[in-house]
Amino acid sequence: MDEKKKVRRKVTPRPKEPQTEAPAELVLAEEMPVLALRGLVLFPNMILHFDVGREKSVLALNEAISSNRKIFLVAQRDLTADDPGQAELYQVGVVAEARQIIRIQAETLRVLVEGKYRARLLTVTKTEPFLSGIVEDYPTKLRIASRPHSGALVRAAKDLFSRYCDLIPKMPRELVLGVMDSEDPLYLSEYIASNIQLDYEEKQRILEETSVMKRMERIVRLLEEENEILSLEQNIQERVREQVDKNQREYYLREQMKIISEELGEGESPYEELDLYREKILALHLPAESEGKLLKELDKLMKMPGSSQEGSVIRTYLDTVLDLPWNIYTRDKIDIPRARRLLDQEHYGLAKVKERVLESLAVRKLAPEIKGQILCLVGPPGVGKTSIARSIASSMGRKYVRMSLGGVRDESDIRGHRKTYVASMPGRIIGAIRQAGSSNPLLLLDEIDKLGHDFRGDPSSALLEVLDAEQNHSFRDHFLEIPYDLSQVFFIATANDRGAIPAPLLDRMEIIELSSYTREEKLQIAKRHLVQKQIKRHGLAKKQLKISDKALREIIDYYTREAGVRTLERNIASICRKAAMEVVSKGEEARIAVTPENLEGYLGPKKYRDDEMVRGDQVGVANGLAWTAVGGEMLQVEAAVMEGAGKDQFTGSLGDVMKESVAAAITYIRTVARQYGISESFYKDRDIHIHFPEGAVPKDGPSAGITTCTALVSALSGIPVRHDVAMTGEITLRGRVLPIGGLKEKTMAAYKYGMKQVIIPAANLPDLAEVDPVVKEAIRFVPAETMETVLRTALLRYPQETHPVPVQEMDLAIPPVESGKGQPVLRQ
């Protein structure tokens, strides 16, 4: 080791008791080994033992032991530095004496040192093979400006340290005595700082502080902060200990009860059941309110005898709640092309409905958190409303559950009954969620227009909360008594009559109309779906039974009268049963072909027949078109004019609107009688009788106005009406033709009866986009704004003219083709 350099310097020695000024003596600044401490700070007059493992630190200790045992201990700034230089070391440290060194491992020493005096590192003289530097004494300032202030700080420090020792478990008594027996602020500051739990950086700041009073003030502040933290920790530990003691006590008592039950031969302990309930409740991770409610019910059950009736009620309640799919959701798998293929595969036609459904799915794909999309499919029975909902669920990858609301009259069917009632249960909504096994199924509210209400409540009002996106996130069933989130459920409702749905309920849903199937649509549905389905269901092979298209048309026309296809399917099933009997009787090689010629042998005589339509041009007979719930119909309006006293008679079970429409037609004819060569006094000397066939069937609506007017003009003028022209439209007193509804169904009826021209209101031209292409190929549509256009088209010749009037070719006219030709576009 290099020879130490010594420098003479005037310093103030450390006193044992406080004094205002210290006598001076000459001391030396000398070079000595330097040992960097990691996370440790040593104070003068304190003893510290620590482990040394770094090679440079071990060599520095060896150098100190081999000389005068002096070594400069200083903390390093960065704890991660393995080879710190002067920049990584604090400047102020302590010169210590190495008292003892023990080798505990091959490369690790355990050192016991005693701090001698505070010193300052002036410079590092060498870094290899160990750190060495010039160190000078760095004494504290012992000048005390105010003894009362110093005494107050000493007393505060003693009290706080005593409190600190009380809060720290197993604190040696000698530490407290060492503080209480001293009045030296310097000694107290160093002694307390070295024996309390402080960060090494905070201890370093105390060591570097030269003023004893400032050092004492820092010590007092740190003790106050530590005592506050320790008090909080102690309170927390006491609460935890109390809870643990309580849990251990309960566990101990339950184990005792379990052993007692086993000794008494009572089988499974009821406490095992309670523990199982508790585990299930906690595993659901419900909101605090709901979890607290269930645990409260469990505590009540724990205090009841096993045979208690109320205990049975609580068990049923807990079982029901725990069976619900809390926090269980299926992931939406929305693939628009796949959904489109699925809808086209399972449902024929219904283009508008499919498009709206696909739009809804597209929105859900882009915004999965969207709420409030509640669809309502409105249409006649049998048109596929329920099956469409099932297909939507399949295309989304969601669970499907159906809830029938037909005939529901009690509000409790929706909200459930209070669990205190005998045989109480949750409502249909919660029951459907439990059946689905998911909190986001597709829930079909079937026949929502059939809801009733009586003295027991109004179920439609209970549904308002269910279908309101702002409220259904916390739906409360009377049985559950805790909120359940329905906001992720996709609700689809179905109805036959839109007018029967309560207005507040209707306002919460988006209506999608499904019209009745046309004749061509039914044919395609039967060919593509129904025949194959029934053949498979009855155990037949495709080659064993063939039903021709003409036979299917016969079934549709003469054995069914419906908007949907349910009766059609039943008739096909009847054919399949008889075919199955023939196959069993004749053998599996039998081949059966159903044609119009042998159809009656399978289904019996025809149940319906075509209306007897006049096929020639007649005076006073005009073809009108009507809409019914089972499709369009054509009826011939008959008008007769006789000598009389101006009496008007309307027959055919007409409604008020229809009677008013006929009266408007008569008034219009009176205003233009001279123009059409009609006697202006016909309403005085002629009796008029207007009849609508099938008098037992009620009829109403304004769309027969132009038909009535045409038949009456023909009867008054004696000009025949073309038998291949049909018409529909409302008439006004000024002869204007107003738009009507149900054009698609009406034009299909005209196509069925072989009409070549159909007069429609000009305002209905946009509705032709919904008419089947096969109909547009076979029929020329004549848009009319006034009755003059209607009469010029429908009458064989225009009044006051002697030659037939050629029908003007319209832009939208298509050369007529034979009925049944063309490529039909149908729907299911």
C-alpha positions, 0 to 999 in steps of 0.5 A: 500500500502507498504511504499515507499523505498527512495534512495538518488542519484545525478542527473542533473536537466532539464534546460529550455534552453540549457547549457553545464553542469547542476548543481547537486542536490540530488534526490530520487529513489522511489517505485511507481505504474507502468502502462503498456501502450499498443502502447503509449509512453509518453514524459516529459512535455507532456499531454496525455489522454487514456483509461484504462480497465485492472484491474491491471492498474485501481488499479495502478491508484487508488493507485496513486490518493490516494497517491501523484498522481505519476505513472510510465508509460512505454510501453510494448513490446508485444501488445498482452500481457494482463498481462505483467511482467518486461520482457515484459516492456521497461526499460525507461519510464516517471514518470507522474502525474495523473491529471484527471480520468473519468469513462466512462464505468463500467470497463473503465477509461479515464485518463489525465496525464502529463509527469514529467521526464524521468525515468528508471525501476530498478526492479518490486517489486510486480505484485499483485494486481497491478504492482509496482516497483523501479524507478529512474530518468534517465536524458538526457545528455545536453552537446553540443559539437558544437553550430553551429551543434546544431543550424543547427539541430534545424533549420532543425527540425523546417522547416521539422516539418512546412512542415509536418504540411502543409501535415497533414490536420487540424493540430492545429496551436498551434503545429507549434507555440510551435515548432517555439518559442523554441530553446531548442533541448531537448524540441523540440525533445520531443515535435516533437516526441510526435506530429508526426505519428510514430510507438510506437517502434520508439518513444520508441527509441527516448525516450531511447536516452540519447544524445540530439544531436543524438535524434535530428538527428533521429528526422530530419531523421524521419521527412524527411521520413514522409514528403516524404511518405505524399507527395506521399499520397497527390499526389495519393489522388489528382489523385484519387480525380480528377478521381472521380470528372471527373466520377461524372461530366460525371455521372451528365451530362449523367443523365441530357441528360437522363432526356432531352431525356425523356422530348423530348419523344425520348424513350430509351436514347442512353446513356443507350445503351452506358453505357450497352456497357461499362459494357459489355466491362469491364465485359469481362476482356480483355487484356489492348490492346483489352479493350482500342480498344473497349473503344475507339470505344465506345467513338467515338460512343458517339460523333456521332449522333444517325442516323449516318451511321458510328455509325451503323457500330460501333454498329455492330462491338461492338455487334459482338465482345461482342457476342464472347465467350471471356474467356469461355471454356468447361472442357474436360471430357476425359474418354478413355474407354468411348471414345472407346465405343462411337467410336465403337458404332458409327463407325464399323471397322476403327481400326487404325483410332480409335486407333490414335484418342484415343492416341491423347485423352490420350495425352490431358488428361495427358497434357491438355496444349499441343498445335499443335495437328491438325489431317487431315482425308484423304479418299474417300467420304462417309467413315465417316470422318465427323462423326468421328470428331463429335464422337471425340467432343462428347467423349471429351465433347467439342462443335462441329462446322463444317466449309466447305471450299469447293469452298472457293477462297477469303482470306477474307472468312478466315480472314474477311473484314475490318469493313469499308466496306459495309456489312462487317463481320468476317471470317469463323473462328471467325464465327465458334467460335461464333456459338460454344459459346466456345473458345475451341470447336472442329472445323472441317475444311471440304474439306480442299483439295477443297480450291481454289485461285484467284486474291482475295487471297489464303485462304490456306495461311490465314489458315497457321496462324490458324493451327500454334500453335506458332501463333494462340494464337493471331489470328487477324481477319480483322473485329475484329482488336484485337487478339483472342486466338485460341490455345485451339481449337482442329482442325480436317481437312478432305480431299479426295485427299492428293495431292491437299492439299498445302504443307505448310498446309500439313506440319502443320497437322498429316495425318490419312488415311481412305481407302475405305470400302470393300464389307464385311464392307459395309454389316456390316455397312448396317446391324448395322446402315443404315437399322435401321436408315432408318426404324426409319426415315421412320416411320416403325417398325422393324417387318414391314420390313426385308432386308436379308443379301443376298439382302444387298449383291445384293444391294452392288454388283449390285446397288452401285459403291462407296468407302463409303456407301452413295449410299447404304444408298439411296438405302435402303431409297428407299426400305423403301419408297416403304415399307411405301407405302405398309404398308399404303395400306395394313394396319399396320399388313403388313409384308415386306421381301426384298430378292434377288428374289424381290429386282428388284421390289423395286430398278429396274433393276441392274445398274452394273454387274460383269465383264465377267471373264473366268472361265477355264484355258486359254492360254494368260489370267492372273488375275490381281488385281487393286486398285480404289477409290471405292475399289479393282477390278480384271481384266484379262490381255489378250496377243496374239502372231501372225506371224509378223514382231516384232510389239508390241501393247498395248491397254486398255487406258494405262498410261505411267507408265503401258506401261513402265511396259509392256515393262519391262516384254517383255525385261525380257522374252527376257533375259530368253526365252531359260529357258522357251522354248520360241524362242529367236527371238520371238521379231523379227518374232512375233507380240505381242498384250496385251490388258486390258479390259474396254478400256474406263477406264483409267489405270495406275501404275506398279502393273500389271507388273507380270500379264502382264509377266505371260500372255505373257509367257503363250501366247509364251509357249502355257501353260495355266494359272490357272483361280483361281490364281490372282496376283499383283506386279511390275516387274524389268528387272531382274525379281524381284518382287517389293512391291505395295500398296492397298493390302487390297482392292485388296485382297477383290476383289480376294475374291469377284471373288472366287480366291483361291490363290493370288501372292503378293510381298514378301515385302508386307507380313507385310501388310497382318495384315490389310487384313480382316480375312475372306479373309485370311481364304479363300485365300492362299497368295503366297509371291514372290521375283522373277518371277520364283515363280510367273510362277511356281504358276500361270502356269498350268505346268512349261515350259519344264515339262509335268506334272502340278506343285503342289503349294508349301504350304507356312507357312502362307497358310490357307486351302481354304474355300468357299467364304463368310464363316468365321467371317468377321471383317469389318469397317465403 
